[in-house]
Each structure stands twice: as structure tokens, then as C-alpha cells.
């Protein structure tokens, strides 16, 4: 995702990451649905682009070094 490649994942793989099915990622609950979503993603340029852009934005907002640094600064400030 951090390289702009949109992802299809199982519910377990996407769990706890703050991802939204259909916005940042596609989630397939069984092998057939998973493969259908991979095919859909590969053949739909608009879907590919939207998931790519949304996932990069989400990763920058929640998991970037800058975000971590801000959270660490806030935590350390609260200890003073």
C-alpha cells in the first residue's frame, strides 16, 4: 500500500489497521470473493486509482514517521 499498489485482503489481514473496505482496501471473505475482487481491481482503472490514493493518504495520516513523531512529542509533553 505504501507504494500505491491497492490491496485485496482477507478480513483477518485487514483487521485492526483502520482500513475501510471499498475505500482503502478490498476485503474478500472467501476464495471466490477474493479472486473476484482481484479481477475487478485489475480491470477497473478508476477503482485502482481511488484505492491507491486513499490508502496512501491513510498511511501518511496514521502510520507515517511524521505522525509517530508528533504522537511521541505529545506523549513526552504530557509527562512533564
Buried (B, 14 or more C-beta within 10 A) or exposed (E): BEEEEBBBBBEEBBEEBEBEBEEBBBBBEEEEBBEBBBEEBEEEEEBBEBBBEBBBEBBEEEEEEEEEEEEEEEEEEEEE
